Amino acid sequence: MSADEQVGHPASDATIERWDGLCLVGQRDFPGVPQSAGTARRWVLELLDGHTATETMETLELLVSEVVTNAILHSDSAGPDGLVTVRVGLGDDVIHIEVIDDGSATSVPAIRTADGESLSGRGLSWVNLLASTWGSSQDDEAGGAVWFRLATGHPSGHGPFPSR
């Protein structure tokens, strides 16, 4: 993936390294409004429909919603003309989801401890629990990114996704 292929946010060195060996199968920009979490979730599910195990699709639905919601709530993407970019990549039996926001001078992604009464603060805990791996990066030019990977749910070598 090259910087020329990216619409909403420029590439950082960390982004290029994360995508090594993956094939970009979809990218879409969403406005930085709360409704975009549902729109992004539906877009990812439609993009991957029929290509992975049901359990994986259910996990994708939850994690995409959480990460996009966090990007909108905790970054400058919620400002006027703010964007959240969602990228979907595929590799050897893995789905890679990356959510890029406009960054924040006051907030970085972190797992928070939420008590039983709290209505928020569990998003990255779910990502940490359910994803095969995940991470985040912050770049002054490229903004913030939170990414995660899930196994496709197909036996090795039998998945419907092309590998590089």
C-alpha positions in Angstrom: 0.0 0.0 0.0 1.4 3.4 -0.9 0.7 6.8 0.3 -1.0 7.5 -3.0 -3.6 4.9 -2.3 -4.8 6.6 0.8 -7.6 9.1 0.8 -8.4 10.5 4.2 -5.2 10.2 6.1 -1.6 10.0 5.0 0.6 7.0 5.6 3.2 6.8 8.4 6.1 4.5 8.5 4.3 2.5 11.2 1.3 2.1 8.9 3.4 0.8 6.0 5.1 -1.7 8.3 1.8 -3.0 9.7 0.4 -3.6 6.2 3.4 -5.6 5.0 2.1 -8.9 3.7 -1.6 -7.8 3.8 -3.9 -7.1 0.9 -6.1 -4.0 1.2 -9.6 -5.0 0.3 -11.5 -2.0 1.4 -11.1 1.5 2.7 -13.7 4.1 3.5 -13.9 7.5 5.2 -16.7 8.2 7.6 -17.6 11.6 9.1 -16.7 12.0 12.8 -20.2 11.6 14.1 -21.6 9.0 16.4 -23.8 7.5 13.7 -20.7 6.5 11.8 -20.0 3.6 14.2 -23.0 1.8 12.9 -22.4 2.7 9.3 -18.8 1.5 9.5 -19.8 -1.7 11.2 -22.4 -2.5 8.5 -19.9 -1.6 5.7 -17.2 -4.0 7.1 -19.8 -6.8 7.6 -21.1 -6.4 4.1 -17.5 -6.3 2.7 -16.7 -9.6 4.4 -20.1 -11.3 4.2 -19.9 -15.0 3.5 -16.2 -15.1 3.7 -15.5 -15.9 7.3 -17.0 -17.9 10.2 -20.1 -16.6 11.9 -18.3 -16.2 15.2 -15.7 -14.1 13.6 -18.3 -11.9 12.0 -19.9 -11.4 15.4 -16.6 -10.5 16.9 -15.9 -8.1 14.0 -19.2 -6.4 14.6 -18.5 -5.7 18.2 -14.8 -4.6 17.8 -15.4 -2.4 14.8 -18.2 -0.6 16.7 -16.0 -0.1 19.7 -12.9 1.1 17.9 -14.8 3.5 15.6 -16.8 4.9 18.6 -13.6 5.4 20.5 -12.0 7.3 17.5 -15.0 9.6 17.4 -15.3 10.2 21.1 -11.6 10.6 22.0 -10.0 12.3 19.0 -10.2 15.4 16.9 -12.3 13.5 14.4 -15.4 14.7 16.2 -14.6 18.3 15.1 -15.8 20.1 12.1 -14.8 18.2 8.9 -13.4 15.4 11.1 -12.9 12.0 9.5 -12.5 8.4 10.7 -11.0 6.1 8.1 -11.6 2.3 8.2 -9.3 0.0 6.3 -9.9 -3.7 5.9 -7.0 -6.0 5.0 -6.6 -9.7 4.4 -3.6 -12.0 4.7 -2.9 -15.6 5.4 -6.1 -16.6 7.3 -6.2 -13.2 9.1 -8.5 -10.2 8.9 -6.8 -6.8 9.7 -9.0 -3.9 10.7 -7.5 -0.4 11.1 -9.3 2.7 12.3 -7.5 6.0 11.7 -8.7 9.2 13.3 -7.5 12.8 13.2 -5.4 12.4 16.4 -5.6 14.1 19.7 -3.3 16.3 21.8 -5.0 15.2 25.0 -5.9 11.5 24.5 -4.1 8.3 23.6 -5.7 4.8 23.3 -5.4 2.9 26.6 -7.2 0.1 28.3 -9.2 1.6 31.2 -10.5 -0.2 34.3 -14.3 0.1 34.3 -16.3 -0.7 37.4 -19.6 -2.7 37.2 -21.7 0.5 37.2 -19.8 2.3 34.4 -21.5 2.6 31.1 -18.3 3.1 29.2 -14.6 2.3 29.3 -14.7 -1.3 28.1 -13.9 -0.9 24.3 -10.2 -1.6 24.3 -10.7 -4.2 27.0 -12.9 -6.1 24.5 -10.3 -5.6 21.8 -7.6 -6.9 24.0 -9.7 -10.0 25.0 -11.1 -10.9 21.6 -8.5 -9.9 19.0 -5.6 -12.1 18.0 -3.4 -9.1 18.3 -3.9 -5.3 18.4 -2.0 -2.1 18.7 -2.1 1.7 18.3 0.1 4.4 17.0 0.0 8.2 17.1 1.6 10.3 14.4 1.4 14.1 14.2 0.7 14.0 10.4 -1.2 10.7 10.0 -3.3 11.0 13.2 -4.0 8.1 15.5 -4.6 4.5 14.5 -6.0 1.6 16.4 -5.8 -1.8 14.6 -6.6 -5.3 15.4 -6.4 -8.7 13.8 -8.7 -11.8 13.9 -8.3 -15.2 12.5 -10.7 -15.8 9.5 -12.2 -18.8 11.2 -11.2 -21.1 8.2 -8.7 -23.9 8.5 -5.3 -22.9 7.2 -5.1 -22.9 3.4 -8.9 -23.3 3.0 -10.0 -19.7 3.5 -11.6 -17.8 0.7 -9.2 -14.8 0.9 -6.2 -14.4 -1.4 -2.9 -14.2 0.3 0.2 -12.4 -0.9 
